[in-house]
Amino acid sequence: MFERIKSNNYLAVDKAIRVLKAGGVIIYPTDTLYGLGCDANNSAAIMKINSIKSREGPMSVLAPNVRIALGWMKIERQEKLLVEEKLGGATTIIVPVKDYIVSKLIIGQNQTLGVRIPDHHFCNKLARKYLEPVITTSVNRSGEDPFTIPDKIQSHFSNEVELLVDDGIINRGSSSIYLLRDKRWKMLR
């Protein structure tokens, strides 16, 4: 059953967590756009997002803080310093990760994962309270522009998700994406 709640409602984070724990899919505000999200270890929920987006493949996750994000990563000490400098806000980094951190359905080439630590008040609270990796991918079908207006999001996706966390119109473009390779950053977007 679909529900819509304002991002500043004191119940919003708890409702989102209940949906995630139940294997559902949420749409929530991020630093840049609205994101589709689910528990990054729930294969059925990930397949639901794949169906919504009409594609499969790697996806990024939210991390609550640098310490936890570094704990997921399979990188050397020198690379950890690079990660600490780059991670935060509207930046997604793609790095090698340890086994069993997330479902293999969202892992990229060479056992990599996109990781992001949000600044947005809602998804920052969600990541800090849920503590497990949460999928973050734009709200759109493959090949289409991301949806930015809550009413349009509801009319297109209310039959496919359980919760929309409404933060008004969000259209700050896509996140910057960097790939860590050979102890250097390569900008992908």
TORSE-48122 format. One record per residue (C-alpha): residue number from 1; y, z, x; residue in three letters. Coordinates in steps of 0.02 Angstrom, whole numbers, plus 50000, padded with zeros to 5 digits. Layout:
<nodes>
{pos NUM; v Y; w Z; u X; code ALA}
...
</nodes>
This chain:
<nodes>
{pos 1; v 50000; w 50000; u 50000; code MET}
{pos 2; v 50171; w 49948; u 50069; code PHE}
{pos 3; v 50311; w 50074; u 50096; code GLU}
{pos 4; v 50489; w 50055; u 50163; code ARG}
{pos 5; v 50587; w 50198; u 50242; code ILE}
{pos 6; v 50753; w 50210; u 50334; code LYS}
{pos 7; v 50737; w 50239; u 50522; code SER}
{pos 8; v 50850; w 50392; u 50517; code ASN}
{pos 9; v 50747; w 50477; u 50380; code ASN}
{pos 10; v 50672; w 50635; u 50453; code TYR}
{pos 11; v 50500; w 50582; u 50386; code LEU}
{pos 12; v 50502; w 50407; u 50463; code ALA}
{pos 13; v 50415; w 50448; u 50627; code VAL}
{pos 14; v 50281; w 50555; u 50543; code ASP}
{pos 15; v 50246; w 50419; u 50413; code LYS}
{pos 16; v 50230; w 50289; u 50551; code ALA}
{pos 17; v 50109; w 50400; u 50647; code ILE}
{pos 18; v 50002; w 50425; u 50491; code ARG}
{pos 19; v 49990; w 50237; u 50469; code VAL}
{pos 20; v 49946; w 50211; u 50653; code LEU}
{pos 21; v 49812; w 50345; u 50649; code LYS}
{pos 22; v 49739; w 50268; u 50491; code ALA}
{pos 23; v 49723; w 50099; u 50577; code GLY}
{pos 24; v 49870; w 50020; u 50489; code GLY}
{pos 25; v 50011; w 49906; u 50546; code VAL}
{pos 26; v 50195; w 49951; u 50546; code ILE}
{pos 27; v 50356; w 49855; u 50568; code ILE}
{pos 28; v 50486; w 49955; u 50661; code TYR}
{pos 29; v 50654; w 49937; u 50750; code PRO}
{pos 30; v 50663; w 49916; u 50939; code THR}
{pos 31; v 50804; w 49893; u 51064; code ASP}
{pos 32; v 50806; w 49706; u 51034; code THR}
{pos 33; v 50717; w 49653; u 50873; code LEU}
{pos 34; v 50596; w 49719; u 50743; code TYR}
{pos 35; v 50421; w 49746; u 50810; code GLY}
{pos 36; v 50248; w 49737; u 50734; code LEU}
{pos 37; v 50148; w 49886; u 50791; code GLY}
{pos 38; v 49979; w 49970; u 50783; code CYS}
{pos 39; v 49874; w 50084; u 50891; code ASP}
{pos 40; v 49837; w 49983; u 51048; code ALA}
{pos 41; v 49657; w 50044; u 51048; code ASN}
{pos 42; v 49617; w 49999; u 50869; code ASN}
{pos 43; v 49533; w 49828; u 50875; code SER}
{pos 44; v 49536; w 49802; u 50686; code ALA}
{pos 45; v 49723; w 49836; u 50679; code ALA}
{pos 46; v 49753; w 49721; u 50828; code ILE}
{pos 47; v 49656; w 49582; u 50742; code MET}
{pos 48; v 49765; w 49610; u 50588; code LYS}
{pos 49; v 49921; w 49583; u 50695; code ILE}
{pos 50; v 49840; w 49428; u 50771; code ASN}
{pos 51; v 49811; w 49364; u 50594; code SER}
{pos 52; v 49991; w 49401; u 50542; code ILE}
{pos 53; v 50059; w 49311; u 50695; code LYS}
{pos 54; v 49928; w 49170; u 50686; code SER}
{pos 55; v 49887; w 49191; u 50871; code ARG}
{pos 56; v 49784; w 49294; u 50992; code GLU}
{pos 57; v 49816; w 49353; u 51167; code GLY}
{pos 58; v 49905; w 49482; u 51270; code PRO}
{pos 59; v 50030; w 49600; u 51189; code MET}
{pos 60; v 50145; w 49734; u 51255; code SER}
{pos 61; v 50145; w 49919; u 51217; code VAL}
{pos 62; v 50271; w 50060; u 51204; code LEU}
{pos 63; v 50256; w 50203; u 51326; code ALA}
{pos 64; v 50337; w 50374; u 51297; code PRO}
{pos 65; v 50401; w 50398; u 51474; code ASN}
{pos 66; v 50385; w 50337; u 51654; code VAL}
{pos 67; v 50258; w 50471; u 51704; code ARG}
{pos 68; v 50135; w 50422; u 51568; code ILE}
{pos 69; v 50165; w 50236; u 51595; code ALA}
{pos 70; v 50129; w 50255; u 51782; code LEU}
{pos 71; v 49969; w 50348; u 51737; code GLY}
{pos 72; v 49909; w 50193; u 51644; code TRP}
{pos 73; v 49944; w 50077; u 51791; code MET}
{pos 74; v 49830; w 50024; u 51931; code LYS}
{pos 75; v 49963; w 49999; u 52066; code ILE}
{pos 76; v 50004; w 50061; u 52240; code GLU}
{pos 77; v 50132; w 50196; u 52281; code ARG}
{pos 78; v 50263; w 50069; u 52339; code GLN}
{pos 79; v 50243; w 49973; u 52176; code GLU}
{pos 80; v 50267; w 50134; u 52077; code LYS}
{pos 81; v 50443; w 50146; u 52149; code LEU}
{pos 82; v 50479; w 49968; u 52092; code LEU}
{pos 83; v 50415; w 50012; u 51917; code VAL}
{pos 84; v 50523; w 50169; u 51907; code GLU}
{pos 85; v 50678; w 50065; u 51946; code GLU}
{pos 86; v 50640; w 49926; u 51821; code LYS}
{pos 87; v 50563; w 50012; u 51669; code LEU}
{pos 88; v 50670; w 50059; u 51519; code GLY}
{pos 89; v 50764; w 49994; u 51368; code GLY}
{pos 90; v 50755; w 49808; u 51333; code ALA}
{pos 91; v 50644; w 49771; u 51484; code THR}
{pos 92; v 50457; w 49739; u 51475; code THR}
{pos 93; v 50357; w 49740; u 51635; code ILE}
{pos 94; v 50185; w 49664; u 51657; code ILE}
{pos 95; v 50076; w 49761; u 51778; code VAL}
{pos 96; v 49893; w 49790; u 51818; code PRO}
{pos 97; v 49821; w 49933; u 51715; code VAL}
{pos 98; v 49668; w 50042; u 51722; code LYS}
{pos 99; v 49516; w 50008; u 51613; code ASP}
{pos 100; v 49510; w 50087; u 51440; code TYR}
{pos 101; v 49698; w 50116; u 51424; code ILE}
{pos 102; v 49709; w 49989; u 51281; code VAL}
{pos 103; v 49592; w 49871; u 51190; code SER}
{pos 104; v 49534; w 49721; u 51291; code LYS}
{pos 105; v 49604; w 49613; u 51150; code LEU}
{pos 106; v 49781; w 49636; u 51216; code ILE}
{pos 107; v 49747; w 49635; u 51404; code ILE}
{pos 108; v 49818; w 49488; u 51501; code GLY}
{pos 109; v 49758; w 49393; u 51653; code GLN}
{pos 110; v 49701; w 49499; u 51800; code ASN}
{pos 111; v 49688; w 49657; u 51691; code GLN}
{pos 112; v 49876; w 49662; u 51657; code THR}
{pos 113; v 49976; w 49739; u 51517; code LEU}
{pos 114; v 50157; w 49727; u 51461; code GLY}
{pos 115; v 50237; w 49900; u 51455; code VAL}
{pos 116; v 50405; w 49952; u 51385; code ARG}
{pos 117; v 50495; w 50119; u 51372; code ILE}
{pos 118; v 50614; w 50102; u 51225; code PRO}
{pos 119; v 50791; w 50170; u 51212; code ASP}
{pos 120; v 50802; w 50143; u 51023; code HIS}
{pos 121; v 50806; w 50313; u 50936; code HIS}
{pos 122; v 50661; w 50276; u 50818; code PHE}
{pos 123; v 50534; w 50194; u 50933; code CYS}
{pos 124; v 50577; w 50316; u 51073; code ASN}
{pos 125; v 50534; w 50462; u 50957; code LYS}
{pos 126; v 50379; w 50371; u 50896; code LEU}
{pos 127; v 50316; w 50341; u 51074; code ALA}
{pos 128; v 50353; w 50520; u 51127; code ARG}
{pos 129; v 50267; w 50596; u 50976; code LYS}
{pos 130; v 50116; w 50479; u 50962; code TYR}
{pos 131; v 50082; w 50479; u 51151; code LEU}
{pos 132; v 49953; w 50338; u 51140; code GLU}
{pos 133; v 50003; w 50157; u 51177; code PRO}
{pos 134; v 50079; w 50071; u 51025; code VAL}
{pos 135; v 50084; w 49881; u 51012; code ILE}
{pos 136; v 50256; w 49803; u 51013; code THR}
{pos 137; v 50270; w 49619; u 50971; code THR}
{pos 138; v 50405; w 49524; u 50877; code SER}
{pos 139; v 50394; w 49506; u 50688; code VAL}
{pos 140; v 50359; w 49322; u 50662; code ASN}
{pos 141; v 50223; w 49193; u 50643; code ARG}
{pos 142; v 50179; w 49097; u 50800; code SER}
{pos 143; v 50310; w 48963; u 50834; code GLY}
{pos 144; v 50440; w 49038; u 50715; code GLU}
{pos 145; v 50597; w 49135; u 50754; code ASP}
{pos 146; v 50583; w 49325; u 50740; code PRO}
{pos 147; v 50635; w 49404; u 50575; code PHE}
{pos 148; v 50791; w 49512; u 50590; code THR}
{pos 149; v 50838; w 49559; u 50411; code ILE}
{pos 150; v 50737; w 49698; u 50325; code PRO}
{pos 151; v 50741; w 49617; u 50150; code ASP}
{pos 152; v 50670; w 49455; u 50221; code LYS}
{pos 153; v 50542; w 49551; u 50323; code ILE}
{pos 154; v 50486; w 49641; u 50165; code GLN}
{pos 155; v 50473; w 49481; u 50063; code SER}
{pos 156; v 50368; w 49394; u 50198; code HIS}
{pos 157; v 50258; w 49536; u 50262; code PHE}
{pos 158; v 50242; w 49672; u 50128; code SER}
{pos 159; v 50066; w 49614; u 50083; code ASN}
{pos 160; v 50010; w 49622; u 50266; code GLU}
{pos 161; v 50081; w 49787; u 50333; code VAL}
{pos 162; v 50083; w 49966; u 50271; code GLU}
{pos 163; v 50258; w 50021; u 50325; code LEU}
{pos 164; v 50429; w 49947; u 50362; code LEU}
{pos 165; v 50548; w 50063; u 50455; code VAL}
{pos 166; v 50719; w 49993; u 50406; code ASP}
{pos 167; v 50862; w 50002; u 50531; code ASP}
{pos 168; v 50971; w 49866; u 50456; code GLY}
{pos 169; v 50992; w 49695; u 50535; code ILE}
{pos 170; v 50932; w 49692; u 50715; code ILE}
{pos 171; v 50960; w 49536; u 50819; code ASN}
{pos 172; v 50992; w 49578; u 51001; code ARG}
{pos 173; v 50880; w 49440; u 51069; code GLY}
{pos 174; v 50714; w 49458; u 51157; code SER}
{pos 175; v 50674; w 49583; u 51292; code SER}
{pos 176; v 50678; w 49534; u 51475; code SER}
{pos 177; v 50502; w 49515; u 51544; code ILE}
{pos 178; v 50455; w 49541; u 51725; code TYR}
{pos 179; v 50285; w 49517; u 51807; code LEU}
{pos 180; v 50239; w 49625; u 51957; code LEU}
{pos 181; v 50154; w 49514; u 52084; code ARG}
{pos 182; v 50133; w 49541; u 52271; code ASP}
{pos 183; v 50249; w 49692; u 52268; code LYS}
{pos 184; v 50390; w 49587; u 52193; code ARG}
{pos 185; v 50460; w 49554; u 52020; code TRP}
{pos 186; v 50450; w 49382; u 51945; code LYS}
{pos 187; v 50563; w 49358; u 51794; code MET}
{pos 188; v 50468; w 49272; u 51653; code LEU}
{pos 189; v 50605; w 49283; u 51520; code ARG}
</nodes>
